[in-house]
Amino acid sequence: MNIHKTPFILCVLLIIVSTPVWAATPEESFRKSFPNIPAESVSPTAIAGIYEIVSGGRIAYYAPGPEYLITGSLINRDGRNLTEERVREILARRLRETPLEKALKIGDGPHTVVEITDPDCPYCRQASAYLSQRKDLTRHVFFLALPSHPNAEAKIRFVLGAADRVKAYEEAMTGKLDDMKFKPVRNDATEELLRAHKGIVARIGVTGTPLFLIDGQVVTGADIPLMEKILSAKK
């Protein structure tokens, strides 16, 4: 009897399970590569592969892959500064969203002005002199003491702690407090109000003065012609 031996063939089936590879988003990549930059948003631009980074009141651009952070302005072929336009758009939105209860209110006119000012800033004083002449404004003033003006915070305290804040504001902005012969007010209410102004200005992302939102439009610096143009529109 012939016995046929059939070789046993061992078939090994390799099953490869396809697991999706995790890929970091541009935002995740940016935060990993630049952990010291607090990005409020990371969003695509019109340039493929380049992302806009909003941090405070500034805009930069990020290129994933080479991990480059690009600072400066985007300007198109028509000469429009797209970065500057975007900064203004962001500032306008933040200023519109700012609660005004803590602001110093001046006037009761039909045109609305939100103002961020430093009493020792010459450009702030120039703009204030123009705005103070108008009787058709409702002004909401927040204060920012710039590091280059060591006496500004004492003047701000004086204004915020005064019984007549509007009068004290005018004294500060017209130089009547420059001799520093006043006594800064230090009490819990004034300190709380000063902290509130600092917090609001920081959230807006302002680092320089003056800054205005006039009838919904941003004005940077003492740009009197632009102020007049905005305020000449019917309200």
C-alpha positions in Angstrom: 0.0 0.0 0.0 1.4 3.2 -1.1 1.1 6.0 1.4 1.1 9.4 -0.2 2.5 12.0 2.1 0.9 15.4 1.4 3.1 18.1 2.5 1.5 20.5 4.9 1.8 24.1 3.6 1.6 26.6 6.4 0.0 29.7 5.1 0.6 32.7 7.2 -1.8 35.5 6.6 -0.6 38.8 7.6 -3.4 41.2 8.3 -2.3 44.8 8.2 -4.6 47.0 10.0 -4.6 50.4 8.5 -4.6 53.0 11.3 -4.9 56.6 10.4 -1.8 58.5 11.2 -2.5 61.6 13.4 -1.5 64.8 11.8 -1.2 68.0 13.7 -3.3 70.9 12.7 -1.6 74.2 11.9 -2.8 75.6 15.2 -1.4 72.6 17.1 1.9 72.9 15.2 2.2 76.6 15.9 1.6 76.2 19.6 4.1 73.4 19.8 6.8 75.3 17.8 6.2 78.7 19.4 4.9 78.0 22.9 5.8 81.5 24.2 3.5 83.3 21.8 -0.1 83.4 23.0 -2.1 83.0 19.8 -5.7 83.9 20.0 -6.4 82.5 16.6 -4.7 80.7 13.8 -6.5 80.9 10.5 -5.7 80.5 6.8 -4.7 83.5 4.6 -5.1 84.0 0.9 -1.6 82.6 0.4 -1.6 78.8 0.3 0.3 77.4 3.3 0.5 80.6 5.2 -1.6 81.2 8.4 -2.5 84.4 10.2 -1.6 84.5 13.9 -3.5 87.0 16.0 -1.8 87.8 19.3 -3.0 90.7 21.3 -3.2 93.7 19.0 -0.6 92.3 16.6 -0.7 90.0 13.5 2.1 87.7 12.3 2.2 84.9 9.8 3.1 81.3 10.2 4.5 78.7 7.7 4.0 75.1 9.0 6.7 72.7 7.9 9.7 75.0 7.9 8.2 76.4 11.1 8.8 80.0 10.2 7.1 83.0 11.9 6.9 85.9 9.6 6.4 89.5 10.8 5.6 92.5 8.7 2.8 93.6 6.4 1.0 91.9 3.5 0.5 94.4 0.7 -1.3 93.5 -2.4 -0.7 94.6 -6.0 -3.1 97.6 -5.5 -1.0 98.9 -2.6 -3.5 97.9 0.1 -1.9 97.0 3.4 -3.9 93.9 4.2 -2.3 93.5 7.6 -3.2 97.0 8.7 -6.7 96.5 7.5 -7.0 93.3 9.4 -5.6 94.9 12.6 -8.2 97.7 12.3 -11.0 95.2 11.8 -9.9 93.3 14.9 -9.6 96.5 17.0 -13.0 97.7 15.8 -14.7 94.5 16.8 -13.0 94.4 20.2 -13.8 98.1 20.9 -17.5 97.5 19.9 -17.7 94.6 22.3 -16.1 96.5 25.2 -18.4 97.1 28.1 -18.6 100.8 28.8 -19.8 100.9 32.4 -16.3 101.5 33.7 -15.4 104.2 31.2 -15.4 107.9 32.0 -18.4 109.3 30.2 -18.2 112.8 28.7 -21.1 114.4 26.9 -24.4 113.1 25.6 -24.3 113.8 21.8 -25.4 111.6 18.9 -21.8 110.6 17.8 -20.2 107.8 19.9 -16.5 107.8 20.7 -14.6 105.2 22.6 -11.3 106.6 23.6 -8.1 105.1 25.0 -5.7 107.8 26.1 -2.7 108.7 28.2 -2.9 112.1 30.0 0.8 112.7 29.3 0.8 111.7 25.6 1.0 114.9 23.4 -1.0 113.3 20.6 -3.7 112.3 23.1 -3.9 115.9 24.3 -4.1 117.2 20.7 -7.0 114.8 19.9 -8.7 115.6 23.2 -8.5 119.3 22.5 -10.3 118.8 19.2 -13.0 116.4 20.7 -13.6 118.6 23.7 -14.7 121.5 21.4 -17.5 119.4 20.0 -20.9 119.2 21.6 -22.3 116.4 19.5 -20.3 113.6 21.1 -20.8 110.9 23.7 -17.3 110.0 24.7 -16.3 106.8 26.7 -12.7 107.2 28.0 -10.4 104.5 29.1 -6.9 105.2 30.4 -3.6 103.6 29.6 -0.4 104.9 31.2 2.5 104.3 28.9 5.8 103.2 30.4 7.5 106.3 29.0 5.3 108.5 31.1 6.1 107.9 34.7 3.6 110.6 36.0 0.6 109.4 34.0 -0.7 106.8 36.4 -0.8 109.3 39.2 -2.9 111.6 37.0 -5.2 108.8 36.0 -5.7 108.0 39.7 -6.6 111.6 40.3 -9.1 111.7 37.5 -10.8 108.4 38.5 -11.0 109.3 42.1 -12.2 112.9 41.6 -15.7 114.0 42.6 -16.0 115.7 39.2 -14.2 113.3 36.8 -15.0 115.2 33.7 -13.4 118.4 35.1 -10.4 116.4 36.4 -10.0 114.8 32.9 -9.9 118.3 31.3 -7.3 119.4 33.8 -5.1 116.4 33.1 -5.4 116.7 29.3 -4.8 120.4 29.2 -1.6 120.2 31.3 -3.0 121.8 34.5 -1.8 118.8 36.5 1.7 118.8 35.1 3.1 120.5 38.2 2.1 117.3 40.1 0.9 119.5 43.0 -2.2 117.3 43.4 -2.7 114.4 45.7 -3.5 111.1 43.9 -6.6 109.4 45.3 -5.9 106.0 46.7 -8.9 104.1 47.9 -10.5 100.8 47.1 -13.0 102.2 44.6 -10.3 104.1 42.6 -7.9 101.1 42.6 -10.7 98.8 41.4 -11.5 101.2 38.6 -7.9 101.6 37.6 -7.5 97.8 37.5 -10.7 97.6 35.4 -9.3 100.1 32.8 -6.0 98.2 32.7 -7.8 94.9 32.1 -10.1 96.3 29.4 -7.2 97.9 27.5 -5.2 94.7 27.8 -8.0 92.6 26.4 -8.4 94.9 23.5 -4.7 94.5 22.8 -3.7 98.2 22.9 -0.1 99.1 23.5 0.0 102.7 22.2 -2.2 105.8 22.5 -4.3 107.5 21.4 -6.9 105.0 19.9 -10.5 105.8 19.1 -13.6 104.1 17.8 -15.7 106.9 16.3 -19.1 105.9 15.1 -17.8 102.3 14.6 -14.6 103.3 12.8 -11.1 103.0 14.2 -8.8 106.0 14.3 -5.3 105.6 15.4 -3.3 108.6 16.6 -4.4 112.2 16.5 -5.8 112.0 13.0 -8.0 115.1 13.1 -8.9 115.1 9.3 -10.1 111.5 9.6 -12.1 112.3 12.8 -13.7 115.2 11.0 -14.5 113.1 8.0 -16.3 110.4 10.1 -18.1 113.0 12.2 -19.3 114.9 9.2 -21.5 112.0 8.2 -25.1 112.3 9.3 -26.0 110.5 12.5 
